[in-house]
Amino acid sequence: MSALILNFIIGPLVAYGIGCIFLDEEPFIFLSFLMLVVTPCTNWYLLSQN
């Protein structure tokens, strides 16, 4: 139950807060950041393409 709360409530809220602080004037990057954070199993794929 705690994993569900962390993944679907705490995580998106923290991501939204960070996005509001740092990406407030860039709406498309803000949206992309939110999608990156709340979508599971994408970080390994996006980061391994360097």
C-alpha positions as CSV (number, residue, x, y, z in Angstrom):
1,M,0.0,0.0,0.0
2,S,2.8,2.4,0.8
3,A,4.4,1.8,-2.7
4,L,1.1,2.8,-4.3
5,I,0.9,6.0,-2.3
6,L,4.5,6.9,-3.1
7,N,4.1,6.1,-6.8
8,F,0.7,7.7,-7.5
9,I,0.3,10.5,-4.9
10,I,3.6,11.6,-3.4
11,G,5.7,11.2,-6.5
12,P,3.5,13.3,-8.8
13,L,3.0,16.0,-6.2
14,V,6.7,16.3,-5.7
15,A,7.3,16.4,-9.4
16,Y,4.6,19.1,-9.8
17,G,6.2,21.2,-7.0
18,I,9.7,20.9,-8.6
19,G,8.3,21.7,-12.0
20,C,6.5,24.8,-10.6
21,I,9.7,26.0,-9.1
22,F,12.1,25.4,-11.9
23,L,10.0,25.2,-15.1
24,D,7.3,27.7,-14.5
25,E,8.0,29.7,-17.7
26,E,8.5,26.7,-20.0
27,P,5.1,24.9,-20.2
28,F,6.1,22.3,-22.7
29,I,9.2,21.3,-20.8
30,F,7.1,21.3,-17.6
31,L,4.6,18.9,-19.2
32,S,7.4,16.7,-20.5
33,F,9.0,16.6,-17.0
34,L,5.7,15.5,-15.5
35,M,5.2,12.8,-18.0
36,L,8.8,11.5,-17.5
37,V,8.3,11.4,-13.7
38,V,4.9,9.8,-13.5
39,T,5.3,7.3,-16.3
40,P,6.9,4.1,-14.9
41,C,9.8,2.3,-16.6
42,T,10.8,5.1,-19.0
43,N,13.8,6.6,-17.2
44,W,16.1,3.7,-18.0
45,Y,15.2,4.0,-21.7
46,L,15.6,7.7,-22.0
47,L,18.8,7.9,-20.1
48,S,20.5,5.0,-21.9
49,Q,20.2,6.6,-25.4
50,N,23.3,8.8,-24.8
